[in-house]
Amino acid sequence: SEAKKMSVLVTNMLELSKLEAGTVKPNFESFNINRLINKVLKIHKPDFEEHKFNVNFTSTNEYSYVYADPFQMEQVFTNLITNAIKYTPPGNDINIRIDEEFDRFRLSVQNMGTTIPEEEINKLFDKFYRIDKSRERTQRNSTGIGLSIVKNILRLHNSEFHIHNIDNGVEFYFYLSKIVHNDDEDNED
């Protein structure tokens, strides 16, 4: 268990170091981000069941094509979902939404059941910052690097992103450019 935690920490630190140094560049392509989100949710299904989370994924489009780096977007959603799992009290909701706004999509992850003290919110993207004392947690194995990786990836994508308290929860959201795509190509599902 400790070796696995150390491995995750080292991997995350190396990834963050490369992102901050500018040695990682996005490989942009057009892809259906709905499929990517469903893949990440499937991977975390055992965690959702263990903590009795009600996970809701809704999208205004069946096929939400974005222009981004799919591998990096998978990292973003993995980190956001992992963060939601850690900070959502058991039995609460985790909501993932994609909303269409003109030429872009608004992608959000909400974890319900607890909020963040307002004075802590702006520090959440800082390297190694954790608010263990301030927030109820279902797990205590956070490295404090995940949101910093998210921030750096989204900056590489010139994406606007925010985190804020909502009624009985926290919402992280960001924007990606929408790509007009022929839906017939995606009927392989």
URMO-V605242 format. One record per pair of residues at least 4 apart in sequence whose C-alpha atoms are under 8 Angstrom apart, sorted by the first residue. I is the first residue (numbers start at 1). J is the second residue. Records with the same first field share a line. If there is no record, write none. Layout:
I=J + J
This chain:
1=5
2=6
3=7
4=8
5=9 + 141
6=10
7=11
8=12
9=13 + 143
10=14
11=15
12=16 + 145 + 146 + 149
13=17 + 145
14=18
15=19 + 149
16=20 + 145 + 148 + 149 + 152
17=21
18=22 + 23 + 24
19=23 + 24 + 149 + 152 + 153
20=152
25=156
26=68 + 69 + 72 + 156 + 157
27=68 + 69 + 70
28=67 + 68 + 69 + 70
29=66 + 67 + 68 + 69 + 70
30=65 + 66 + 67 + 68 + 179
31=64 + 65 + 66 + 67 + 68 + 70
32=36 + 63 + 64 + 65 + 66
33=37 + 63 + 64 + 65 + 66
34=38 + 59 + 62 + 63 + 64
35=39
36=40 + 70 + 74
37=41 + 74 + 77
38=42
39=43
40=44 + 74 + 77 + 78
41=45 + 81
44=48
45=49
46=50
47=51 + 85
48=52 + 53 + 54 + 55 + 85
49=53
51=89 + 90 + 91
52=90 + 91 + 92
53=90 + 91 + 92 + 93 + 94
54=91 + 92 + 93 + 94
55=93 + 94 + 95 + 96
56=93 + 94 + 95 + 96
57=95 + 96 + 97
58=96 + 97 + 98
59=64 + 97 + 98 + 99
60=98 + 99 + 100
61=98 + 99 + 100
63=183 + 186
64=98 + 105 + 178 + 179
65=178 + 179 + 180 + 181
66=105 + 176 + 177 + 178 + 179
67=176 + 177 + 178 + 179
68=73 + 157 + 176
69=73
70=74
71=75
72=76 + 153
73=77 + 153
74=78
75=79 + 150
76=80 + 149 + 150 + 153
77=81
78=82
79=83 + 146 + 147 + 150
80=84 + 109 + 146 + 147 + 150 + 172
81=85 + 109
82=86
83=87 + 146
84=88 + 94 + 109 + 110 + 111
85=111 + 138
86=137 + 138 + 139 + 140 + 142
87=111 + 114 + 135 + 136 + 137 + 138 + 139
88=92 + 93 + 94 + 111 + 112 + 113 + 114 + 136 + 137 + 138
89=112 + 113 + 114 + 136 + 137 + 138
90=138
92=111 + 112 + 113
93=110 + 111 + 112 + 113
94=109 + 110 + 111 + 112
95=108 + 109 + 110 + 111
96=107 + 108 + 109 + 110
97=106 + 107 + 108 + 109
98=105 + 106 + 107 + 108
99=105 + 106 + 107
100=104 + 105 + 106
101=105 + 106
103=177 + 178 + 179
104=175 + 176 + 177 + 178
105=175 + 176 + 177 + 178
106=173 + 174 + 175 + 176
107=173 + 174 + 175 + 176
108=171 + 172 + 173 + 174
109=171 + 172 + 173
110=169 + 170 + 171 + 172
111=169 + 170 + 171
112=168 + 169 + 170
113=168 + 169
114=135 + 136 + 168 + 169 + 170
115=135 + 165 + 166 + 168 + 169 + 170
116=120 + 121 + 134 + 135 + 165 + 170
117=121 + 134
118=165
120=124 + 131
121=163 + 164
123=129
124=129 + 130 + 147 + 148
125=129 + 147 + 148 + 151
126=145 + 147 + 148
127=144 + 145 + 148
128=143 + 144 + 145
129=144 + 145
130=142 + 144
131=135
132=136 + 137 + 140
144=148
145=149
146=150
147=151
148=152
149=153
150=154
151=155 + 161
152=156
153=157
154=158 + 159 + 160 + 161
155=159 + 160
157=176
159=174 + 175 + 176
160=174 + 175
161=172 + 173 + 174 + 175
162=172 + 173 + 174
163=170 + 171 + 172 + 173
164=170 + 171 + 172
165=169 + 170 + 171
166=170 + 171
182=186
183=187
